[in-house]
């Protein structure tokens, strides 16, 4: 009997820059990393490519529009499960070179604040793997293996 192929969830993250700062949002209304800062992000849905998922998440979470040609994959993170109830993940971090619209809280049930932060001096309450990813991007790393 053939075995099913291994599958894992994929999350996409948008890095919106204004000068030396990046846009982050404070997670709220969820048990996962509530109160911590993260990038606009979300899981891919079936039938959408990574960039389409990123553009959808940017619209939903911060109300901005971008086009695929302005989204550059900056880092792939392959993370091990954090605990026995977790899964392996692929995290795709994209730099969004240009966008239109003023960032706003698009999902007030999931976000309590927008903040512009400097990656070289991140606040202590940034989600740990997001902080690791931003530092890896600053160093020009294309791949980060986390938790293996």
Order of alpha helices (4+ residues) and beta strands (2+ residues): beta-beta-beta-beta-alpha-beta-beta-beta-alpha-beta
